Amino acid sequence: MKISIGIVDSHPLLVKSLAMMIDSFKDFNVSVLINCPEELPGKIRPPNLPDIMLIDINGFPDDGITSAKWLNQNYPTIKLAALSYSNNEQIIINMIKAGCCAFMLMTYQPEELEHGLEQIHLKGFFNSDAISTNYRRLLLAENEMFSI
């Protein structure tokens, strides 16, 4: 049985292209496409929940965080992964706090995306090399923000 993927992204062309690429991966299929966060409650319902939800944070950063929080609160079994063009430290921290188990860059090659999805499914999280090397700095930056 294939691992089902959902995508929340405000860019229709990107969503369809990303879905076609993921559908070409051996073990994955895209089961739900959402073009704006407001569609979440109407499109995400049991028993057809995706295993992994990719959430774009570039088109609507606050809504990406809100979407992740809503999904995490209402459907905690869905593994959430943030998608971004940028590895902005504050956004990474906020998305992880909102319930994301991975932060994936849109600059990945297809095989990197597939590997990341496999790791999320198998381990429950994925840390790319770029993100892993910055975790200590991210935690220190967050601690500095709260100590002010």
C-alpha positions in Angstrom: 0.0 0.0 0.0 1.3 3.4 -1.0 2.0 6.2 1.5 -0.5 9.0 1.0 0.6 12.6 0.8 -1.4 15.8 1.2 -0.2 19.2 0.0 -1.3 22.6 1.2 0.1 25.3 -1.1 -1.3 28.6 -2.5 0.4 28.2 -5.9 -1.8 25.9 -8.2 1.0 25.3 -10.7 3.4 24.3 -8.0 0.9 22.0 -6.3 0.0 20.1 -9.5 3.7 19.8 -10.5 4.7 18.6 -7.0 1.8 16.2 -7.0 2.8 14.7 -10.3 6.4 14.3 -9.1 5.4 12.6 -5.9 3.0 10.3 -7.7 5.9 9.2 -9.8 7.7 7.9 -6.7 7.3 4.2 -6.2 5.9 4.2 -2.6 3.9 7.4 -2.6 0.7 8.9 -4.0 -0.9 12.3 -3.5 -4.4 11.9 -2.0 -5.4 15.5 -1.3 -4.5 18.9 -2.7 -5.4 22.1 -0.8 -4.9 25.5 -2.4 -5.6 27.6 0.7 -5.7 26.9 4.5 -9.4 27.7 4.7 -10.1 24.5 2.7 -8.5 22.3 5.4 -11.6 21.5 7.5 -13.6 20.6 4.4 -11.0 18.5 2.7 -9.3 16.7 5.6 -11.6 14.2 7.1 -11.4 10.6 8.3 -11.1 8.0 7.1 -9.2 9.4 4.2 -6.4 11.2 6.0 -3.0 11.5 4.4 -0.1 9.9 6.1 2.1 13.0 5.5 1.0 16.6 4.9 3.4 19.0 3.1 2.6 22.6 4.1 3.9 25.6 2.1 4.9 28.5 4.2 5.9 30.9 1.4 2.5 31.9 0.1 1.0 32.5 3.5 3.5 32.2 6.3 1.1 32.9 9.2 -1.5 30.6 7.6 1.2 27.9 7.2 1.8 28.0 10.9 -1.9 28.2 11.6 -2.5 25.2 9.3 0.2 23.2 11.0 -1.3 23.9 14.4 -4.8 23.1 13.3 -3.7 19.8 11.7 -1.6 18.9 14.7 -4.5 19.6 17.2 -7.2 17.9 15.1 -5.3 15.1 13.4 -2.1 14.4 15.4 -1.5 11.1 13.5 -0.7 13.1 10.3 3.0 13.8 10.0 3.5 17.4 9.1 6.4 18.7 6.9 7.0 22.4 6.2 7.9 23.3 2.6 9.9 26.5 2.0 12.2 28.3 -0.5 14.0 29.8 2.5 15.6 28.3 5.6 14.7 31.3 7.8 15.5 30.4 11.3 12.4 31.9 12.9 10.1 30.2 10.5 11.8 26.8 11.1 11.3 27.3 14.9 7.7 28.3 14.5 6.8 25.4 12.2 8.5 22.9 14.5 6.6 24.4 17.4 3.4 24.1 15.4 3.9 20.4 15.0 6.0 19.8 12.0 8.4 16.9 12.1 10.4 18.1 9.1 11.4 21.2 7.3 12.0 20.6 3.6 13.4 23.1 1.1 11.8 23.6 -2.3 15.3 23.6 -3.8 15.6 19.8 -3.2 16.3 17.5 -6.0 13.4 14.9 -6.5 15.5 12.1 -5.0 16.1 14.3 -1.8 12.4 14.9 -1.5 11.6 11.2 -1.9 14.3 10.3 0.7 12.8 12.9 3.1 9.3 11.5 2.7 10.6 8.0 3.3 12.4 9.1 6.5 9.3 10.9 7.7 7.2 7.8 7.2 9.8 5.4 8.7 11.2 7.5 11.6 8.5 10.1 12.2 10.9 13.0 11.3 13.4 14.2 8.8 16.4 16.5 9.2 18.2 17.5 6.1 21.9 18.2 6.4 21.3 22.0 6.1 18.7 21.9 8.9 20.7 19.5 11.2 23.7 21.7 11.1 21.7 24.7 12.2 19.6 23.1 15.0 22.0 24.2 17.8 22.1 27.7 16.4 18.3 27.7 16.1 17.8 26.6 19.7 20.3 29.2 20.9 18.6 31.9 18.9 15.2 30.9 20.4 16.7 31.0 24.0 18.1 34.4 23.3 14.7 35.7 22.2 13.1 34.5 25.4 15.8 35.8 27.7 15.4 39.4 26.6 
